Amino acid sequence: MENIVDARGFSCPQPVIMAVNEMKKAGQGELTVLVDTDTAKENINRATAAQGWSVLSVEPEGGGYKIKIGK
């Protein structure tokens, strides 16, 4: 089952907090983070690296972004 963090509609830093909490909970594997602003996308990218995870892909989706991360 794919882990999805749907952070659309939330203002930063909430999407980052949601994603980091899920990264800590998962420990490793792959997560998909859905965001709807450029700022949230950039902040998720930075937070992912800070947590030792990697951004696998960033795709436009429905006016926002689908960010796949993994460790």
C-alpha distances in whole Angstrom, upper triangle without the diagonal:
4,6,9,13,15,19,20,24,24,27,27,27,24,21,22,22,19,17,19,18,14,15,17,15,12,15,14,11,10,10,11,14,16,20,23,26,27,28,25,23,26,25,22,23,25,23,21,24,25,22,22,19,20,19,18,18,20,20,22,20,22,25,23,20,17,17,14,15,14,16
4,6,10,12,15,17,21,21,24,24,23,21,18,19,19,16,14,16,16,12,13,16,14,11,14,12,10,8,7,8,11,13,17,20,22,24,24,21,20,22,22,18,19,22,20,18,21,22,20,20,16,17,16,14,15,16,16,19,17,19,22,19,17,13,13,10,12,12,14
4,7,10,13,15,19,18,21,21,20,18,15,15,16,12,11,13,12,8,10,13,11,9,12,11,9,7,5,6,9,11,14,18,20,22,22,18,18,20,19,16,17,20,17,15,18,20,17,18,15,15,15,14,15,16,17,18,17,19,21,18,16,12,12,10,10,11,13
4,6,9,11,15,15,18,18,18,15,12,13,14,10,9,12,12,9,11,14,13,11,14,14,12,9,6,5,6,8,11,14,17,19,19,16,15,18,17,14,16,18,16,15,18,20,17,19,15,16,14,14,14,14,14,16,14,16,17,15,13,10,10,9,10,12,15
4,6,9,12,12,14,14,14,11,8,10,11,7,6,10,10,7,10,13,12,12,15,15,14,11,7,6,5,6,9,12,15,16,16,13,13,16,14,11,14,16,14,13,17,18,16,18,15,16,14,15,15,14,15,16,14,15,16,13,12,10,10,10,11,13,16
4,6,9,9,12,13,14,11,8,11,12,9,9,13,13,11,14,16,16,16,18,18,17,14,11,8,6,5,7,10,13,15,15,12,12,16,15,12,15,18,16,16,19,20,19,21,18,18,16,17,16,14,14,14,12,13,14,11,11,9,10,12,14,16,19
4,6,6,9,10,10,8,5,8,10,7,8,12,12,12,14,16,16,17,19,20,19,16,13,10,7,6,5,8,10,13,12,9,10,13,12,10,14,16,14,15,18,19,18,20,18,18,16,18,17,15,15,15,13,13,13,10,10,10,11,13,14,17,20
4,6,8,11,12,10,8,11,13,11,12,15,16,15,17,20,20,20,23,23,22,19,15,12,9,6,5,5,8,12,12,9,11,14,14,12,16,18,17,17,21,22,21,23,21,21,18,19,17,15,14,13,11,10,10,8,9,10,12,15,17,20,23
4,7,10,12,10,9,13,14,12,14,17,18,18,20,22,22,23,26,26,25,22,19,16,13,10,8,7,9,13,12,10,13,16,15,15,18,20,19,20,23,24,23,26,24,24,21,23,21,18,18,16,14,12,11,10,12,14,15,18,20,23,26
4,7,8,6,6,10,11,10,12,15,15,16,18,20,20,22,24,25,24,22,18,16,12,10,8,8,9,12,11,9,12,14,13,13,16,17,16,18,21,21,21,24,22,22,20,23,21,18,19,17,16,15,14,12,13,15,15,18,19,22,25
4,6,6,7,9,11,11,13,15,16,17,19,21,22,23,25,26,26,23,20,18,14,13,10,9,9,11,9,8,11,13,11,12,16,16,15,17,20,20,20,23,22,23,21,23,22,19,20,18,18,17,15,13,14,16,17,20,20,23,25
3,5,6,7,8,10,11,13,14,16,17,19,20,22,23,24,24,22,19,17,14,13,10,11,9,11,8,6,10,10,8,10,13,13,12,15,17,16,17,20,20,20,19,21,21,18,20,19,19,19,17,14,15,16,16,18,18,21,23
4,6,5,6,9,10,11,12,14,15,17,18,20,21,22,23,21,18,17,14,14,12,13,12,13,10,8,11,11,8,9,13,12,11,13,16,15,15,19,18,19,18,21,21,19,21,21,21,21,19,16,16,17,16,19,18,21,22
4,5,5,6,9,10,11,12,14,15,16,18,20,21,22,20,17,16,12,12,11,12,12,14,12,9,12,13,10,10,14,14,12,14,17,16,16,20,19,20,19,21,21,19,20,20,19,20,19,16,16,16,16,18,17,20,22
4,5,5,6,9,10,11,12,14,15,16,18,19,19,17,13,12,9,9,7,10,10,12,10,7,9,11,9,7,11,12,10,12,15,15,15,18,16,17,15,18,17,15,17,17,16,17,16,13,12,13,12,14,14,17,19
4,5,5,6,8,10,10,12,14,15,16,17,18,16,13,13,10,11,10,12,12,13,10,7,9,10,7,6,9,9,7,9,12,11,11,14,13,14,14,17,17,15,18,18,18,20,19,15,14,14,12,14,13,15,17
4,6,5,6,9,10,11,12,14,15,17,18,17,14,14,12,13,12,15,15,16,14,11,13,14,10,9,13,12,9,11,14,13,12,15,15,17,16,19,20,19,21,21,21,22,21,18,17,17,15,16,15,17,18
4,6,5,6,9,10,11,12,14,16,16,15,12,12,9,11,11,14,15,17,15,11,13,15,12,10,13,14,11,12,15,15,13,16,15,17,16,18,19,18,19,20,19,20,20,17,15,15,13,14,14,15,17
4,5,5,6,9,10,10,12,13,13,12,9,9,7,10,10,14,15,16,14,11,11,13,10,7,10,11,8,8,12,12,10,13,11,13,12,15,15,15,17,18,18,19,19,16,14,12,11,11,10,12,13
4,5,5,6,9,10,10,12,13,13,11,12,10,13,14,17,17,18,16,13,13,14,11,9,11,11,7,8,11,10,8,11,10,13,13,16,17,17,20,21,21,23,23,19,17,16,13,13,11,12,13
4,5,5,6,9,10,12,14,14,11,13,12,15,15,19,20,21,19,15,16,17,14,12,15,15,11,11,14,13,10,13,13,16,16,19,20,20,22,23,23,24,24,21,19,18,16,15,14,14,14
4,5,5,6,8,10,11,10,8,10,10,13,15,18,20,21,19,16,16,18,15,12,14,15,12,11,14,14,11,13,12,14,15,16,18,18,20,22,21,23,23,20,18,16,14,13,11,12,12
4,5,5,6,7,9,9,8,10,10,14,16,19,20,21,19,16,16,17,15,11,13,13,10,8,11,11,8,10,8,11,12,14,16,17,20,22,22,24,24,21,18,16,13,12,9,9,9
4,6,5,8,11,12,11,14,14,17,19,22,23,24,22,19,19,19,17,14,16,15,12,11,13,12,8,11,10,14,16,18,20,21,23,25,25,27,28,24,22,20,17,16,13,12,11
4,6,9,11,12,11,14,14,18,19,23,24,25,24,20,21,22,19,16,18,19,15,14,16,16,12,14,13,16,17,19,21,22,24,26,25,27,28,25,22,20,18,16,14,13,13
4,5,7,9,9,12,13,17,19,23,24,25,24,21,20,22,20,16,17,18,15,13,16,16,12,13,11,14,15,16,19,20,22,25,24,26,27,24,21,18,16,14,12,10,10
4,7,10,11,14,15,19,21,25,26,26,25,22,21,22,20,17,17,18,15,12,14,14,10,10,10,13,15,16,19,21,24,26,26,29,29,26,23,20,17,15,12,10,8
4,7,9,13,15,18,21,25,26,25,25,22,20,21,20,16,16,17,15,12,13,14,11,10,8,11,13,13,16,19,21,24,24,27,28,25,22,19,16,13,10,7,5
4,7,10,13,17,20,23,25,25,25,22,20,21,20,17,16,18,16,13,15,16,13,12,9,11,12,11,14,17,19,22,22,25,26,23,20,16,14,11,8,5,5
4,7,10,13,16,20,21,21,22,19,17,18,18,14,14,17,15,12,14,16,13,13,9,9,10,9,11,13,15,18,18,21,23,20,16,13,10,7,6,4,7
4,6,10,13,17,18,19,19,16,14,16,16,12,13,15,13,11,14,16,13,13,10,10,10,10,11,12,14,16,16,19,20,17,13,10,8,6,5,6,9
4,7,10,13,15,16,17,14,12,15,15,11,12,15,14,12,15,17,15,16,12,12,10,10,9,10,11,13,12,15,16,13,10,7,6,4,6,9,12
4,6,10,12,13,14,10,9,12,12,8,10,13,12,11,14,16,15,16,13,13,10,11,11,10,11,12,11,13,14,11,8,6,5,6,8,11,14
4,7,10,12,13,9,9,12,13,10,12,15,14,14,17,19,18,19,16,16,13,14,12,10,10,10,8,10,11,7,6,5,6,9,11,14,18
4,6,8,9,6,6,10,10,9,11,14,14,14,17,18,18,20,18,17,14,15,13,11,11,10,9,10,9,6,5,7,8,11,13,17,20
4,7,9,7,8,11,12,12,14,16,16,17,20,21,22,23,21,20,17,18,16,12,12,9,9,8,6,4,6,9,11,14,16,20,23
4,5,5,6,9,10,11,13,15,15,16,19,20,21,23,21,20,17,19,16,13,13,11,11,11,8,6,8,11,12,16,17,21,24
4,5,5,6,9,10,11,13,14,15,17,19,20,22,20,18,15,17,15,11,12,11,12,13,10,8,8,12,12,15,17,20,23
4,5,5,6,9,10,11,12,14,16,17,18,20,19,18,16,18,17,14,15,14,15,16,13,11,11,14,13,16,17,20,23
4,5,5,6,9,10,10,12,14,15,16,18,17,16,14,16,15,12,14,13,14,15,13,10,9,11,11,14,14,18,20
4,6,5,6,9,10,11,13,14,15,17,15,14,11,13,11,9,10,11,12,14,12,9,7,9,8,11,12,15,18
4,5,5,6,9,10,11,13,15,16,14,13,11,14,13,11,13,13,15,17,15,12,11,12,10,13,13,16,18
4,5,5,6,8,10,11,12,14,14,13,12,15,15,13,16,16,17,19,17,14,12,14,12,14,13,16,18
4,5,5,6,9,10,10,12,11,11,9,12,12,11,14,15,16,18,17,13,11,11,8,10,10,13,15
4,6,5,7,9,10,11,9,8,7,10,10,9,13,15,16,19,18,14,12,12,9,10,9,12,13
4,5,5,6,9,10,10,10,9,13,14,13,17,18,20,22,21,17,15,15,12,13,12,14,15
4,5,5,6,9,9,10,10,14,15,15,18,19,21,23,22,18,16,15,12,13,11,12,13
4,5,5,7,5,6,7,10,12,13,16,18,20,22,22,18,15,14,10,10,7,9,10
4,5,5,5,6,8,11,13,14,18,20,22,25,24,21,18,17,13,13,10,10,10
4,6,7,9,11,15,17,17,21,23,25,27,26,23,20,19,16,16,12,13,12
4,6,9,11,14,17,18,21,23,24,27,27,23,20,19,15,14,11,11,9
4,7,10,13,16,17,21,24,25,28,28,24,21,19,16,14,10,9,7
4,7,9,12,14,18,21,22,25,25,21,18,16,12,10,7,6,5
4,6,9,11,15,18,20,23,23,20,16,14,10,9,5,5,6
4,6,8,11,14,16,20,20,16,13,11,7,6,4,7,9
4,7,10,14,16,19,20,17,13,11,8,5,5,7,9
4,6,10,12,16,16,14,10,8,6,5,7,10,13
4,7,9,13,13,10,7,6,5,6,9,12,16
4,6,10,10,9,6,5,7,9,12,15,19
4,7,7,6,4,6,9,12,15,18,22
4,6,5,5,6,10,12,16,19,23
4,5,7,9,13,16,19,22,26
4,7,10,13,17,20,23,27
4,7,10,13,16,20,23
4,6,10,13,16,20
4,7,10,13,17
4,6,10,14
4,7,11
4,7
4
